[in-house]
Amino acid sequence: MNTTANSNILSSGDLLKNWQANRGLTRRVIEAFPEKELFEFSIAGMRPFSEMTKELLAIAGPGLDQIVNGSDQILDEERTEWNSKEALLKAWDETTELINSLWSKMEDSKFEERIKLFGQYENTVFDSITYFVENEIHHRGQGYVYLRAIGIEPPFFWEK
Amino acid sequence: MNTTANSNILSSGDLLKNWQANRGLTRRVIEAFPEKELFEFSIAGMRPFSEMTKELLAIAGPGLDQIVNGSDQILDEERTEWNSKEALLKAWDETTELINSLWSKMEDSKFEERIKLFGQYENTVFDSITYFVENEIHHRGQGYVYLRAIGIEPPFFWEK
């Protein structure tokens, strides 16, 4: 019998640590692509991995900024400066710092708030952030297939 | 400033709900494959989706049984009865029930315990279960690429 059904098992800091560990692995997947294949290779009409990376960048920083600061955000997946592998990695690293900075302002009570992100996706903050992480793992798994298909060994999945 | 740094933000029940929601989506991905492609289609020498499904089945039920009951388990990904789509879906549904049943015996304190699963992977129970879920999302993302490559529209990712 579960005698502590109303208590909780994950801290805010643990959730941040897991997200950033996942982001670290995704960064290694971006790095593993040659420049050309990052922007051009795809299977069955799906997006190249650069486009998936842009989606993840467009969600993480702006989404968390809306959550923490209440800013109005749109989902902007096409920035002209995101035009090279180097630029994507730079944006990735800037987002890493931005997430850490915004996270330090998050009260635990924030995770229960319902917020409509990007003007369209309404959910609790906890569920939105869980979606951010799961969506990243989902696309990264697709990136693994792309890497295999172009003959490159992806990083070990469990080296998160 | 985070004034509640030591409190927690996720309940055991929420974690179970998220795992089962992910498992429900994975079930729809298994269902979306034609029988032949489930067992034979692959890209770049990767495993067919049936093999990934067997890995997920071999981890979830036996892993949680070891966590809850302390049973000795090996990672057994090749059972002779897992030889058809129907058999995999049946095993999937049995695992759904098994997880719910085992979960009802989990105390919250269990999630902090360090356990060496399958005789080789030592981690806290929370991190092991997080790995179970993330590993499933990772392989399911690969299954999405397979489905696209054989001309089948996968279920919506966000309909978890």
Chai-1 contact restraints between the chains, C-beta under 6 A:
chainA,res_idxA,chainB,res_idxB,connection_type,confidence,min_distance_angstrom,max_distance_angstrom,comment,restraint_id
A,T4,B,D108,contact,1.0,0.0,6.0,A-B,restraint_1
A,S7,B,D108,contact,1.0,0.0,6.0,A-B,restraint_2
A,N8,B,N8,contact,1.0,0.0,6.0,A-B,restraint_3
A,N8,B,L10,contact,1.0,0.0,6.0,A-B,restraint_4
A,N8,B,S11,contact,1.0,0.0,6.0,A-B,restraint_5
A,I9,B,L10,contact,1.0,0.0,6.0,A-B,restraint_6
A,I9,B,S12,contact,1.0,0.0,6.0,A-B,restraint_7
A,I9,B,D108,contact,1.0,0.0,6.0,A-B,restraint_8
A,I9,B,F111,contact,1.0,0.0,6.0,A-B,restraint_9
A,L10,B,N8,contact,1.0,0.0,6.0,A-B,restraint_10
A,L10,B,I9,contact,1.0,0.0,6.0,A-B,restraint_11
A,L10,B,L10,contact,1.0,0.0,6.0,A-B,restraint_12
A,S11,B,N8,contact,1.0,0.0,6.0,A-B,restraint_13
A,S12,B,I9,contact,1.0,0.0,6.0,A-B,restraint_14
A,I43,B,V145,contact,1.0,0.0,6.0,A-B,restraint_15
A,I43,B,A149,contact,1.0,0.0,6.0,A-B,restraint_16
A,A44,B,R148,contact,1.0,0.0,6.0,A-B,restraint_17
A,A44,B,A149,contact,1.0,0.0,6.0,A-B,restraint_18
A,M46,B,R148,contact,1.0,0.0,6.0,A-B,restraint_19
A,D108,B,T4,contact,1.0,0.0,6.0,A-B,restraint_20
A,D108,B,S7,contact,1.0,0.0,6.0,A-B,restraint_21
A,D108,B,I9,contact,1.0,0.0,6.0,A-B,restraint_22
A,F111,B,I9,contact,1.0,0.0,6.0,A-B,restraint_23
A,E134,B,I137,contact,1.0,0.0,6.0,A-B,restraint_24
A,I137,B,E134,contact,1.0,0.0,6.0,A-B,restraint_25
A,I137,B,I137,contact,1.0,0.0,6.0,A-B,restraint_26
A,I137,B,H138,contact,1.0,0.0,6.0,A-B,restraint_27
A,H138,B,I137,contact,1.0,0.0,6.0,A-B,restraint_28
A,H138,B,G141,contact,1.0,0.0,6.0,A-B,restraint_29
A,H138,B,F157,contact,1.0,0.0,6.0,A-B,restraint_30
A,G141,B,H138,contact,1.0,0.0,6.0,A-B,restraint_31
A,G141,B,G141,contact,1.0,0.0,6.0,A-B,restraint_32
A,G141,B,Q142,contact,1.0,0.0,6.0,A-B,restraint_33
A,Q142,B,G141,contact,1.0,0.0,6.0,A-B,restraint_34
A,Q142,B,V145,contact,1.0,0.0,6.0,A-B,restraint_35
A,V145,B,I43,contact,1.0,0.0,6.0,A-B,restraint_36
A,V145,B,Q142,contact,1.0,0.0,6.0,A-B,restraint_37
A,V145,B,V145,contact,1.0,0.0,6.0,A-B,restraint_38
A,R148,B,A44,contact,1.0,0.0,6.0,A-B,restraint_39
A,R148,B,M46,contact,1.0,0.0,6.0,A-B,restraint_40
A,A149,B,I43,contact,1.0,0.0,6.0,A-B,restraint_41
A,A149,B,A44,contact,1.0,0.0,6.0,A-B,restraint_42
A,F157,B,H138,contact,1.0,0.0,6.0,A-B,restraint_43
